[in-house]
Amino acid sequence: MQTYLVEQMEGDDVITVRVINAPSPFKAAAMSTDRHVTLRRWEKDWIRVTDENRGHIFAYSFVSDANADNSGLAIAPNKSRKGQKADQGRE
């Protein structure tokens, strides 16, 4: 796993900073915020993920409720849809 510096941003201001071990920058953004993320659209609140070993910077934004899955299944950022369906069957 790679180590990423994950910063939650409000415009150009850093709000929170975390160091996350994750398999990808996308997963690091989701894991650090416990929210659904997508490739960045120009929004005030966003996530900056830095791979300091390679010098790459990635930008993500939060998925809004309007873009969320309407199937009634909430998907945790660190669980697959299949794993979540299995968990829901146990309830």
Buried (B, 14 or more C-beta within 10 A) or exposed (E): EBEBBBBBBEEEEEEEEEEBEBEBBBBBBBBBBEBBBBEBEEEEEBBBBBBEEEEEEBBBBBBEEEEEEEEEEEBBBEEEEEEBEEEEEEE
